[in-house]
Amino acid sequence: MPSSPDQPPPRIQIEEPAPRVDCGRYPAKACVGDTVDVFATIFKDGHDILRAVARYRAPGSEEWHEAPMRRIDAHVDGDRWQGSFRVTAQGRWTWSVQTWTDAYATWHSEIERKVAAGQDEFSGELSEGAVLLRDAAVRAGHGADADRLTAAADHLTVDAALDPELLALTERYPDRTGASVLDAPLIVDVDRPRARFGAWYELFPRSWGGLRGVQEAIPQLAELGFDVLYLPPIHPIGTTNRKGRNNALQAGPDDPGSPWAIGSAEGGHDAIHPDLGTIEDFDAMVATAREHGIDIALDFAIQCSPDHPWLKEHPEWFHRRPDGTLKYAENPPKRYQDIYNVNWDTPDWEALWDALRDVVMHWVDHGVRAFRVDNPHTKPLPFWEWLIGEVRAVQPDTIFLAEAFTRRAMMRTLAKVGFSQSYTYFTWKNSRWELTEYVNELAHSGMQDYYRPNFFVNTPDILTEYLQHGGPPAFAPRLILAATLSPTYGIYSGFEHFENVPVRPGSEEYLDSEKYEIKDRRLDGPLLPLVGRLNEIRRDHPALQHLGNVTFLETENDALIAYAKRHSDDVVICVVNIDPHNPQEGVAVIPYELGLPPVFPVVDLLGGERFDWQIGRNFVRLHPPYRAAHVLTTVPR
């Protein structure tokens, strides 16, 4: 609060407010229904007693509300304060901190200390207290509280001064003269809950009989507990430089090409491949998905085949070499002869940006509420901040998933500029120590304020060595880890069938990749019962719907990883054998900080067995493939 000629500058300092992302440059994130915990370091010269509140207001509202803050480290004479408020609507919530000196509480503390020291003369002090009580009575207005404060002032004694009820009464009518506030309010961007929690399933519609075939599969996907159905590009595919099977440079007459080679004479990013169906088929599919509580997620890939209409209509949007030839996309050693990237430095950049926004809004108008964005780290960050803001201003429900496997700084900043979710390095984190270090980074380093991970166990581009060499027994541990560590996870179809053969040794590409050919897919894989059970467990247990509540447990065996999640009274404890080949024994050491009784019963949500566990060491033996993990919850005795 700035000083004025009548007032000196405020003496109370407010430092290190949180959550604050890059000094307030970007908003923190939350979801509707969340309780947002806010923090600040608050202190003042001298020994005065301070009070503080978190002030907050909903999107579009001018009305501020307040929630009390308290010192959370008073037991170590610290100065860190915490408050909380519940966010009940989507949009950008504003919050701040206000703090002031509690003159009466300071006076009350002084009297307590003097009495304890044996002082017996208080006439001067009582006169001060009477003035403070009368001032509080004035602020109380008319009524019983004002009358009681006035009476206390008129008959103030030392015993009355020490009355805790009188102290509590004065706190209702604080004098905030000289209060300090944050220099600038901070923002929390609030999404719908699916931005934080959900199970994704990825499939190629052409392998399921087109859009109508996908529509027929939706009830079963809903029964399995999936929340989002993600479709790779559904647009017309170019024929020039079309790729053949296993990424061959020459396509055969029946090769369908890669869906990411977007565009042909039949249309571009706002068109549907005629082999998949019509826009009416698409609308019917979206409607069926909505009836079953499923979001349709579309791939948004900003690239064009040589046959895309934009190359003729807007040649200035594409890179040309000095000899006039177009430069196809490359990421050495990978080469994408069937696509061209746009030129972000084109003088016509505003029209390019507008066209891309119009593509997204076209699909939003057709009911799409989620987009998996292909390689966003190769496009300008200012573009994403603008685009996401433009789309969410019209349709706040829209979720954007960043498919960026790149350097940490870029991945983090994509989340900061507006991406609702992000792919992660989880796919390649296999050892106990790698997983512990990485998940702790996501959950406890400050990233949890803005970065929402989506733990995809596989993708059409990523078949990890762990799955290749571990064989079918490796699939259950990775699935369980993804589904219980992260509130959002996903699988690409074929995972439930244990598909794990690479195109060649050392490659993460699938042999006979679905990116270049049509499969005959259906929901009948042997891993689906486990998938369905895990999704059911996730929905039943709020502890698994959050990230920052994870606590890793000692196992005394690096082939076992154990962790606990707690949300209110809901506790889930997981122990996973990450050795797909051998039985492993160890312990799960439950710390007393988890807040559980000395001895407590648990039930395994996967197998139904019951055990008595305790604070401290608990024996565990897991034998793949019959039992890859325990997923335990506490039960009443």
C-alpha positions as CSV (number, residue, x, y, z in Angstrom):
1,M,0.0,0.0,0.0
2,P,1.6,3.3,-1.0
3,S,2.3,6.0,1.6
4,S,0.5,9.4,1.6
5,P,1.4,12.8,3.1
6,D,-0.7,11.8,6.1
7,Q,0.8,8.3,6.6
8,P,4.3,6.9,6.6
9,P,5.1,3.9,4.4
10,P,3.7,0.6,5.8
11,R,6.1,-1.2,8.1
12,I,4.8,-4.7,7.6
13,Q,6.7,-6.7,4.9
14,I,5.1,-9.3,2.6
15,E,7.6,-11.5,0.8
16,E,7.6,-14.7,-1.2
17,P,3.9,-15.0,-2.0
18,A,2.9,-18.4,-3.4
19,P,1.7,-19.8,-5.7
20,R,3.5,-17.3,-7.9
21,V,4.9,-18.4,-11.3
22,D,7.9,-16.4,-12.6
23,C,7.2,-13.4,-10.3
24,G,3.6,-13.3,-11.4
25,R,4.3,-13.3,-15.2
26,Y,2.2,-16.4,-15.6
27,P,-0.8,-17.7,-13.6
28,A,-0.8,-20.7,-11.3
29,K,-3.3,-23.4,-12.1
30,A,-6.2,-25.0,-10.3
31,C,-9.5,-26.8,-11.2
32,V,-13.1,-26.1,-10.2
33,G,-13.7,-27.4,-6.7
34,D,-10.1,-27.2,-5.6
35,T,-9.0,-25.5,-2.4
36,V,-6.2,-23.1,-3.3
37,D,-3.6,-22.8,-0.6
38,V,-1.8,-19.5,-0.6
39,F,1.3,-18.5,1.3
40,A,3.4,-15.5,2.2
41,T,6.2,-14.5,4.5
42,I,4.9,-11.7,6.7
43,F,6.9,-9.8,9.3
44,K,7.4,-6.4,10.9
45,D,10.0,-4.6,13.0
46,G,9.5,-4.9,16.7
47,H,7.3,-7.4,18.6
48,D,3.8,-6.4,17.4
49,I,1.2,-9.2,16.8
50,L,0.1,-9.3,13.2
51,R,-3.0,-10.5,11.4
52,A,-3.4,-11.4,7.8
53,V,-6.1,-12.4,5.3
54,A,-6.0,-13.8,1.8
55,R,-8.2,-11.6,-0.4
56,Y,-9.7,-13.2,-3.6
57,R,-12.3,-12.6,-6.2
58,A,-13.9,-14.7,-8.9
59,P,-13.5,-14.1,-12.7
60,G,-15.6,-11.1,-13.8
61,S,-16.4,-10.0,-10.3
62,E,-15.5,-6.8,-8.6
63,E,-16.3,-8.1,-5.1
64,W,-13.4,-9.2,-2.9
65,H,-13.8,-12.0,-0.3
66,E,-11.4,-12.8,2.5
67,A,-10.1,-15.9,4.1
68,P,-8.0,-15.8,7.3
69,M,-4.3,-16.6,7.2
70,R,-2.2,-18.2,10.0
71,R,1.4,-18.6,10.8
72,I,2.3,-22.2,10.0
73,D,5.8,-22.2,11.4
74,A,5.1,-20.3,14.7
75,H,6.4,-23.3,16.6
76,V,9.9,-22.5,15.3
77,D,9.3,-18.7,15.5
78,G,8.9,-18.4,11.8
79,D,7.1,-15.9,9.6
80,R,5.4,-18.1,7.0
81,W,1.6,-17.6,6.7
82,Q,-1.0,-19.8,4.9
83,G,-4.6,-19.2,3.9
84,S,-6.9,-21.0,1.5
85,F,-10.0,-20.4,-0.5
86,R,-12.2,-22.6,-2.8
87,V,-12.5,-21.9,-6.5
88,T,-16.0,-22.6,-7.8
89,A,-15.9,-21.4,-11.4
90,Q,-13.7,-21.5,-14.4
91,G,-11.6,-18.6,-15.4
92,R,-8.9,-16.4,-13.9
93,W,-9.2,-15.8,-10.1
94,T,-7.4,-12.9,-8.5
95,W,-5.8,-13.1,-5.1
96,S,-3.8,-10.9,-2.8
97,V,-2.6,-10.7,0.8
98,Q,-3.5,-8.0,3.3
99,T,-1.8,-7.8,6.8
100,W,-2.0,-5.3,9.7
101,T,-1.0,-4.9,13.3
102,D,-3.5,-6.1,15.9
103,A,-3.1,-3.3,18.5
104,Y,-5.3,-4.9,21.1
105,A,-3.7,-8.4,20.8
106,T,-0.3,-6.7,21.1
107,W,-1.5,-4.9,24.2
108,H,-3.0,-8.2,25.6
109,S,0.3,-10.0,25.1
110,E,2.2,-7.2,26.9
111,I,-0.1,-7.5,29.9
112,E,0.3,-11.3,30.0
113,R,4.1,-11.0,30.0
114,K,4.1,-8.3,32.7
115,V,1.8,-10.4,34.9
116,A,4.1,-13.4,34.4
117,A,7.1,-11.2,35.4
118,G,5.4,-10.3,38.7
119,Q,4.4,-6.6,37.9
120,D,1.4,-5.4,39.9
121,E,0.9,-1.8,38.8
122,F,-1.2,-1.5,35.6
123,S,-3.1,1.8,35.7
124,G,-1.3,3.2,32.7
125,E,-1.6,0.0,30.7
126,L,-5.3,-0.3,31.5
127,S,-6.0,3.2,30.3
128,E,-4.4,2.2,27.0
129,G,-6.5,-0.9,26.8
130,A,-9.7,1.0,27.5
131,V,-9.0,3.3,24.5
132,L,-8.4,0.3,22.3
133,L,-11.7,-1.4,23.4
134,R,-13.7,1.8,22.8
135,D,-12.2,2.1,19.3
136,A,-13.3,-1.5,18.6
137,A,-16.8,-0.7,19.9
138,V,-17.1,2.1,17.4
139,R,-16.1,-0.2,14.6
140,A,-18.6,-2.8,15.9
141,G,-21.4,-0.2,15.4
142,H,-24.6,-0.9,17.3
143,G,-25.6,-4.1,18.9
144,A,-24.5,-6.6,21.6
145,D,-20.9,-6.7,20.6
146,A,-20.5,-3.0,20.7
147,D,-22.2,-2.9,24.1
148,R,-19.9,-5.6,25.5
149,L,-16.8,-3.8,24.3
150,T,-17.9,-0.5,25.8
151,A,-18.7,-2.2,29.1
152,A,-15.4,-3.9,29.2
153,A,-13.7,-0.5,28.5
154,D,-15.6,1.2,31.3
155,H,-14.7,-1.6,33.9
156,L,-11.4,-2.8,32.6
157,T,-9.3,-4.8,35.1
158,V,-6.2,-7.0,34.7
159,D,-8.4,-10.1,34.9
160,A,-10.8,-8.8,32.3
161,A,-7.8,-7.8,30.1
162,L,-6.6,-11.4,30.1
163,D,-10.1,-12.8,29.1
164,P,-9.5,-14.8,25.9
165,E,-13.2,-14.3,24.9
166,L,-12.7,-10.5,24.9
167,L,-9.6,-10.9,22.8
168,A,-11.5,-13.0,20.3
169,L,-14.3,-10.4,20.2
170,T,-11.8,-7.6,19.4
171,E,-10.5,-9.7,16.4
172,R,-13.9,-9.4,14.8
173,Y,-13.5,-5.7,14.4
174,P,-9.9,-5.1,13.4
175,D,-8.3,-1.7,12.9
176,R,-6.5,-2.0,9.6
177,T,-5.0,1.4,9.6
178,G,-1.5,1.2,8.1
179,A,-2.2,-2.3,6.5
180,S,0.2,-3.7,3.9
181,V,-0.9,-5.4,0.7
182,L,0.9,-7.2,-2.1
183,D,2.3,-4.8,-4.6
184,A,0.3,-6.5,-7.3
185,P,-2.5,-9.2,-7.2
186,L,-1.7,-12.7,-8.4
187,I,-3.7,-14.9,-10.7
188,V,-4.9,-18.5,-10.5
189,D,-6.2,-19.9,-13.8
190,V,-9.0,-22.3,-13.0
191,D,-10.0,-25.1,-15.5
192,R,-12.6,-27.8,-15.4
193,P,-11.5,-30.9,-13.4
194,R,-10.7,-32.9,-16.5
195,A,-7.7,-30.7,-17.1
196,R,-6.1,-32.3,-14.0
197,F,-7.7,-35.8,-13.9
198,G,-8.6,-38.3,-16.6
199,A,-7.7,-41.4,-18.5
200,W,-6.8,-41.1,-22.2
201,Y,-7.1,-43.7,-24.9
202,E,-5.5,-43.1,-28.3
203,L,-6.6,-44.8,-31.5
204,F,-6.4,-44.4,-35.3
205,P,-10.0,-44.2,-36.6
206,R,-9.0,-45.8,-39.9
207,S,-8.1,-49.0,-38.0
208,W,-11.6,-49.0,-36.3
209,G,-13.8,-48.7,-39.4
210,G,-13.8,-44.9,-39.6
211,L,-15.7,-42.5,-37.5
212,R,-18.8,-44.7,-37.3
213,G,-16.6,-47.6,-36.0
214,V,-15.2,-45.3,-33.4
215,Q,-18.6,-44.3,-32.4
216,E,-19.6,-47.9,-31.9
217,A,-16.5,-48.4,-29.6
218,I,-17.3,-45.5,-27.3
219,P,-19.7,-47.3,-24.9
220,Q,-17.0,-49.9,-24.3
221,L,-14.4,-47.3,-23.8
222,A,-16.7,-45.6,-21.2
223,E,-17.3,-48.9,-19.5
224,L,-13.5,-49.3,-19.2
225,G,-13.3,-45.9,-17.5
226,F,-11.7,-43.8,-20.1
227,D,-12.4,-40.0,-20.0
228,V,-10.7,-38.8,-23.2
229,L,-10.6,-40.4,-26.6
230,Y,-7.7,-39.0,-28.6
231,L,-7.7,-39.3,-32.4
232,P,-4.5,-38.6,-34.5
233,P,-5.2,-36.3,-37.5
234,I,-8.4,-37.2,-39.3
235,H,-7.8,-34.9,-42.3
236,P,-7.2,-35.7,-46.0
237,I,-3.7,-37.1,-46.5
238,G,-1.4,-35.9,-49.3
239,T,-0.1,-38.2,-52.1
240,T,3.1,-36.4,-53.0
241,N,6.1,-38.0,-51.3
242,R,3.6,-40.3,-49.4
243,K,5.4,-42.7,-47.0
244,G,4.9,-46.4,-47.3
245,R,4.9,-49.2,-44.7
246,N,7.5,-48.8,-42.0
247,N,8.3,-45.3,-43.2
248,A,9.4,-46.4,-46.6
249,L,10.1,-43.6,-49.0
250,Q,8.1,-45.2,-51.8
251,A,4.4,-45.9,-51.0
252,G,2.6,-48.8,-52.6
253,P,-0.8,-48.2,-54.4
254,D,-2.7,-49.3,-51.3
255,D,-0.6,-47.5,-48.7
256,P,-2.8,-45.0,-46.9
257,G,0.1,-42.6,-45.9
258,S,0.8,-40.9,-42.5
259,P,-2.2,-39.0,-41.0
260,W,0.3,-36.3,-40.1
261,A,0.9,-35.5,-43.8
262,I,-2.1,-33.2,-43.7
263,G,-3.9,-31.9,-46.7
264,S,-4.9,-32.8,-50.3
265,A,-7.1,-31.6,-53.0
266,E,-10.0,-32.8,-50.7
267,G,-9.1,-30.2,-48.1
268,G,-6.9,-29.2,-45.2
269,H,-7.0,-28.9,-41.5
270,D,-10.7,-28.2,-41.4
271,A,-11.7,-31.2,-43.5
272,I,-12.2,-34.9,-42.8
273,H,-10.6,-37.7,-44.8
274,P,-13.5,-39.1,-46.9
275,D,-12.5,-42.7,-46.1
276,L,-13.2,-41.9,-42.4
277,G,-16.7,-40.4,-42.9
278,T,-18.4,-37.1,-43.1
279,I,-18.8,-34.1,-40.8
280,E,-22.2,-35.5,-39.9
281,D,-20.5,-38.7,-38.8
282,F,-18.1,-36.7,-36.8
283,D,-20.8,-34.8,-35.0
284,A,-22.6,-38.0,-34.2
285,M,-19.5,-39.5,-32.8
286,V,-18.9,-36.4,-30.6
287,A,-22.5,-36.5,-29.4
288,T,-22.2,-40.2,-28.4
289,A,-19.0,-39.5,-26.6
290,R,-20.6,-36.7,-24.7
291,E,-23.5,-38.9,-23.7
292,H,-21.0,-41.3,-22.2
293,G,-19.0,-38.6,-20.4
294,I,-16.0,-38.8,-22.8
295,D,-14.2,-35.9,-24.4
296,I,-13.0,-36.2,-28.0
297,A,-9.4,-34.9,-28.4
298,L,-8.1,-34.1,-31.8
299,D,-4.6,-33.8,-32.9
300,F,-3.5,-30.3,-33.9
301,A,-0.4,-30.6,-36.1
302,I,0.8,-27.4,-37.7
303,Q,2.3,-28.9,-40.9
304,C,1.1,-29.5,-44.4
305,S,1.6,-32.1,-47.1
306,P,2.8,-30.9,-50.5
307,D,-0.8,-31.1,-51.6
308,H,-2.3,-29.0,-48.9
309,P,-4.5,-26.2,-50.3
310,W,-2.5,-23.6,-48.3
311,L,0.6,-24.2,-50.4
312,K,-1.2,-22.7,-53.4
313,E,-3.4,-20.2,-51.6
314,H,-0.6,-18.9,-49.3
315,P,2.8,-19.8,-50.6
316,E,4.3,-17.0,-48.4
317,W,3.5,-19.1,-45.3
318,F,6.2,-21.7,-46.2
319,H,10.0,-21.8,-46.2
320,R,11.7,-21.6,-49.5
321,R,15.4,-22.1,-50.2
322,P,17.3,-19.5,-52.3
323,D,16.7,-21.7,-55.4
324,G,12.9,-21.5,-54.8
325,T,12.4,-25.0,-53.6
326,L,10.4,-25.8,-50.5
327,K,12.1,-27.2,-47.5
328,Y,10.5,-30.3,-46.1
329,A,10.5,-31.0,-42.3
330,E,13.6,-32.6,-40.8
331,N,14.8,-33.4,-37.3
332,P,18.0,-35.2,-38.1
333,P,18.3,-38.2,-38.3
334,K,14.5,-38.2,-38.8
335,R,13.3,-36.9,-42.2
336,Y,9.7,-36.1,-43.1
337,Q,9.7,-35.8,-46.9
338,D,5.9,-35.9,-46.9
339,I,5.3,-32.6,-44.9
340,Y,6.3,-29.0,-44.9
341,N,6.5,-26.7,-41.8
342,V,5.1,-23.2,-41.9
343,N,7.3,-20.2,-41.9
344,W,6.7,-18.4,-38.6
345,D,8.7,-15.4,-39.8
346,T,6.6,-14.8,-42.8
347,P,5.6,-11.1,-43.3
348,D,2.0,-12.4,-43.4
349,W,2.3,-13.9,-39.9
350,E,-0.9,-12.3,-38.6
351,A,-3.0,-14.0,-41.3
352,L,-1.2,-17.3,-40.6
353,W,-2.0,-17.0,-36.9
354,D,-5.6,-16.2,-37.6
355,A,-6.0,-19.1,-40.0
356,L,-4.6,-21.5,-37.3
357,R,-7.0,-20.1,-34.7
358,D,-9.8,-20.5,-37.1
359,V,-8.9,-24.2,-37.6
360,V,-9.1,-24.8,-33.8
361,M,-12.3,-22.9,-33.5
362,H,-13.9,-24.9,-36.4
363,W,-13.5,-28.1,-34.4
364,V,-14.5,-26.4,-31.1
365,D,-17.7,-25.4,-32.9
366,H,-18.2,-29.1,-33.7
367,G,-17.9,-30.1,-30.0
368,V,-14.2,-30.8,-29.6
369,R,-13.0,-29.8,-26.1
370,A,-9.5,-31.2,-26.1
371,F,-6.5,-30.9,-28.5
372,R,-3.3,-32.9,-28.4
373,V,-0.8,-30.5,-30.0
374,D,1.9,-32.0,-32.1
375,N,5.5,-30.7,-31.4
376,P,4.5,-27.4,-29.9
377,H,8.1,-26.7,-28.8
378,T,9.0,-26.1,-32.5
379,K,6.5,-23.2,-32.7
380,P,6.7,-19.7,-31.1
381,L,5.7,-19.5,-27.5
382,P,4.0,-16.1,-28.1
383,F,1.8,-17.8,-30.6
384,W,0.7,-20.4,-28.2
385,E,0.0,-17.9,-25.4
386,W,-2.2,-15.9,-27.9
387,L,-3.9,-18.9,-29.5
388,I,-4.9,-20.6,-26.2
389,G,-6.1,-17.3,-24.8
390,E,-8.2,-16.7,-27.9
391,V,-9.8,-20.1,-27.8
392,R,-10.4,-20.3,-24.1
393,A,-12.0,-16.8,-24.1
394,V,-14.7,-18.3,-26.3
395,Q,-14.8,-21.9,-24.9
396,P,-13.2,-22.1,-21.4
397,D,-13.7,-25.9,-21.3
398,T,-11.0,-26.4,-24.0
399,I,-8.0,-28.5,-22.9
400,F,-4.6,-28.3,-24.7
401,L,-2.1,-31.2,-24.2
402,A,1.5,-30.3,-25.2
403,E,3.3,-33.2,-27.0
404,A,6.7,-31.9,-26.3
405,F,9.6,-34.2,-25.4
406,T,12.4,-31.6,-25.3
407,R,14.5,-29.6,-22.9
408,R,13.0,-28.8,-19.5
409,A,12.9,-25.1,-19.9
410,M,10.8,-25.3,-23.0
411,M,8.5,-27.9,-21.6
412,R,7.9,-25.8,-18.5
413,T,7.3,-22.6,-20.4
414,L,4.8,-24.3,-22.6
415,A,2.8,-25.1,-19.5
416,K,3.2,-21.6,-18.2
417,V,1.9,-20.0,-21.4
418,G,-1.4,-21.9,-21.2
419,F,-1.1,-25.6,-22.0
420,S,-3.5,-27.5,-19.7
421,Q,-1.4,-30.7,-19.7
422,S,2.0,-31.9,-20.8
423,Y,3.7,-35.1,-21.9
424,T,6.6,-36.0,-19.7
425,Y,9.8,-37.9,-19.4
426,F,8.0,-40.6,-17.5
427,T,8.0,-42.8,-20.6
428,W,11.8,-43.3,-20.1
429,K,12.0,-43.3,-16.3
430,N,12.2,-47.0,-15.3
431,S,14.4,-47.3,-12.2
432,R,13.2,-46.6,-8.7
433,W,15.6,-43.7,-8.3
434,E,14.7,-42.2,-11.7
435,L,11.0,-42.3,-10.9
436,T,11.4,-41.0,-7.4
437,E,13.6,-38.1,-8.5
438,Y,11.4,-37.2,-11.5
439,V,8.0,-37.4,-9.8
440,N,9.3,-35.4,-6.8
441,E,10.4,-32.8,-9.3
442,L,6.9,-32.7,-10.8
443,A,5.1,-32.8,-7.5
444,H,7.2,-30.8,-5.1
445,S,9.6,-28.4,-6.9
446,G,7.1,-25.7,-7.7
447,M,6.2,-27.2,-11.0
448,Q,3.0,-28.5,-9.4
449,D,1.7,-24.9,-9.4
450,Y,1.5,-24.8,-13.2
451,Y,2.6,-28.1,-14.9
452,R,0.0,-30.9,-15.2
453,P,1.7,-34.2,-16.3
454,N,0.0,-36.7,-18.6
455,F,1.8,-40.1,-18.2
456,F,1.3,-41.8,-21.5
457,V,2.8,-45.3,-21.2
458,N,3.4,-45.5,-25.0
459,T,2.7,-43.6,-28.2
460,P,2.7,-44.4,-31.9
461,D,6.3,-43.0,-31.8
462,I,7.5,-44.4,-28.6
463,L,8.1,-48.1,-27.8
464,T,10.5,-48.1,-25.0
465,E,13.3,-50.6,-24.4
466,Y,11.7,-51.5,-21.1
467,L,8.6,-52.8,-23.0
468,Q,10.6,-54.3,-25.8
469,H,12.9,-56.3,-23.5
470,G,10.5,-56.9,-20.6
471,G,7.8,-58.5,-22.7
472,P,4.2,-58.8,-21.6
473,P,5.2,-58.8,-17.8
474,A,6.6,-55.3,-18.3
475,F,3.2,-53.8,-19.3
476,A,1.3,-54.1,-16.0
477,P,4.0,-52.3,-13.9
478,R,4.1,-49.4,-16.3
479,L,0.4,-49.2,-16.5
480,I,0.0,-49.2,-12.7
481,L,2.8,-46.6,-12.2
482,A,1.2,-44.3,-14.8
483,A,-2.3,-44.7,-13.4
484,T,-1.5,-44.2,-9.8
485,L,1.4,-41.7,-9.9
486,S,-0.2,-39.2,-12.2
487,P,-3.8,-37.9,-12.1
488,T,-3.8,-38.1,-15.9
489,Y,-2.4,-40.9,-17.9
490,G,-2.9,-42.5,-21.3
491,I,-2.4,-45.5,-23.5
492,Y,-2.1,-46.0,-27.2
493,S,-4.1,-48.9,-28.6
494,G,-2.0,-52.0,-29.0
495,F,-0.6,-51.6,-25.5
496,E,-3.4,-53.8,-24.1
497,H,-2.2,-56.5,-26.6
498,F,1.4,-56.3,-25.4
499,E,2.7,-55.0,-28.7
500,N,6.4,-54.6,-28.3
501,V,8.4,-55.5,-31.5
502,P,10.5,-52.6,-32.8
503,V,11.2,-52.0,-36.5
504,R,14.8,-52.8,-35.8
505,P,17.1,-53.2,-32.7
506,G,17.8,-49.9,-30.9
507,S,14.7,-48.2,-32.4
508,E,11.6,-46.9,-30.6
509,E,9.5,-47.2,-33.7
510,Y,7.0,-50.1,-33.9
511,L,7.5,-52.8,-36.6
512,D,4.6,-52.4,-39.0
513,S,3.7,-49.1,-37.4
514,E,0.1,-48.0,-37.5
515,K,1.3,-44.6,-38.6
516,Y,1.8,-46.0,-42.1
517,E,-0.7,-48.7,-42.4
518,I,-4.2,-49.7,-41.4
519,K,-4.7,-52.3,-38.6
520,D,-7.8,-54.2,-37.7
521,R,-8.4,-53.0,-34.1
522,R,-11.0,-53.8,-31.5
523,L,-11.2,-53.6,-27.7
524,D,-10.3,-57.2,-26.7
525,G,-6.8,-57.1,-25.4
526,P,-5.9,-59.2,-22.3
527,L,-4.7,-56.2,-20.3
528,L,-8.1,-54.4,-20.5
529,P,-9.5,-55.9,-17.3
530,L,-6.6,-54.4,-15.4
531,V,-7.0,-51.1,-17.2
532,G,-10.7,-51.0,-16.3
533,R,-10.0,-51.9,-12.6
534,L,-7.4,-49.2,-12.3
535,N,-9.7,-46.6,-13.8
536,E,-12.4,-47.6,-11.4
537,I,-10.0,-47.3,-8.5
538,R,-8.9,-43.9,-9.7
539,R,-12.4,-42.6,-9.7
540,D,-13.2,-44.1,-6.3
541,H,-10.2,-42.6,-4.6
542,P,-9.6,-38.8,-4.6
543,A,-6.0,-39.4,-3.4
544,L,-5.2,-40.6,-6.9
545,Q,-6.7,-37.6,-8.5
546,H,-3.9,-35.2,-7.3
547,L,-0.2,-35.0,-7.8
548,G,1.4,-32.9,-5.0
549,N,0.3,-35.4,-2.3
550,V,2.7,-38.2,-3.2
551,T,5.2,-39.5,-0.6
552,F,7.8,-42.0,-1.6
553,L,8.5,-44.9,0.8
554,E,11.7,-46.8,1.6
555,T,11.6,-50.4,0.2
556,E,15.1,-51.7,1.0
557,N,15.1,-53.1,-2.5
558,D,15.7,-51.1,-5.7
559,A,13.5,-53.4,-7.7
560,L,10.5,-52.3,-5.6
561,I,9.1,-48.8,-5.7
562,A,6.5,-47.7,-3.1
563,Y,4.6,-44.5,-2.5
564,A,1.6,-43.2,-0.6
565,K,-1.0,-40.6,-1.6
566,R,-3.3,-39.0,0.9
567,H,-6.2,-36.6,0.2
568,S,-8.2,-35.8,3.4
569,D,-9.1,-39.2,4.9
570,D,-8.5,-41.1,1.7
571,V,-5.1,-43.0,1.7
572,V,-3.7,-45.1,-1.1
573,I,-0.4,-47.0,-0.8
574,C,1.2,-48.5,-3.9
575,V,4.1,-51.0,-4.1
576,V,5.2,-51.9,-7.6
577,N,7.7,-54.6,-8.7
578,I,9.6,-52.9,-11.6
579,D,11.6,-56.0,-12.4
580,P,9.3,-57.7,-15.0
581,H,11.3,-61.0,-14.9
582,N,11.8,-62.0,-11.2
583,P,9.9,-62.1,-7.9
584,Q,11.1,-59.4,-5.5
585,E,10.9,-59.1,-1.7
586,G,11.3,-56.0,0.4
587,V,9.4,-53.7,2.7
588,A,7.3,-50.6,2.6
589,V,8.3,-48.3,5.4
590,I,5.3,-46.2,6.5
591,P,6.4,-42.9,8.1
592,Y,4.4,-41.5,11.1
593,E,4.1,-38.2,9.1
594,L,1.5,-39.9,6.9
595,G,-0.9,-39.6,9.9
596,L,-2.0,-43.2,10.1
597,P,-2.5,-45.2,13.4
598,P,0.3,-47.3,14.8
599,V,-1.5,-50.4,13.3
600,F,-4.0,-50.2,10.5
601,P,-5.8,-52.7,8.2
602,V,-5.5,-52.4,4.5
603,V,-7.2,-54.0,1.5
604,D,-5.6,-54.7,-1.8
605,L,-7.8,-53.0,-4.4
606,L,-6.4,-55.2,-7.2
607,G,-6.7,-58.6,-5.5
608,G,-9.0,-58.1,-2.6
609,E,-6.6,-59.5,0.1
610,R,-6.6,-57.9,3.5
611,F,-3.5,-57.2,5.6
612,D,-2.6,-55.6,8.9
613,W,0.0,-52.9,8.3
614,Q,1.8,-50.6,10.8
615,I,3.9,-47.5,11.0
616,G,7.4,-48.7,10.1
617,R,8.4,-51.7,8.1
618,N,5.9,-53.9,6.3
619,F,7.0,-57.0,4.4
620,V,6.1,-57.2,0.7
621,R,6.6,-59.9,-1.9
622,L,5.5,-59.4,-5.5
623,H,5.7,-62.1,-8.3
624,P,5.3,-61.0,-11.9
625,P,3.2,-61.6,-13.9
626,Y,0.7,-62.9,-11.4
627,R,1.1,-60.0,-9.0
628,A,3.0,-56.9,-10.2
629,A,1.8,-54.6,-7.5
630,H,-0.2,-53.9,-4.4
631,V,-2.6,-51.0,-4.6
632,L,-3.8,-50.7,-1.0
633,T,-6.2,-48.5,0.9
634,T,-7.0,-48.3,4.6
635,V,-10.2,-49.8,5.8
636,P,-12.2,-49.5,9.0
637,R,-11.6,-52.2,11.6
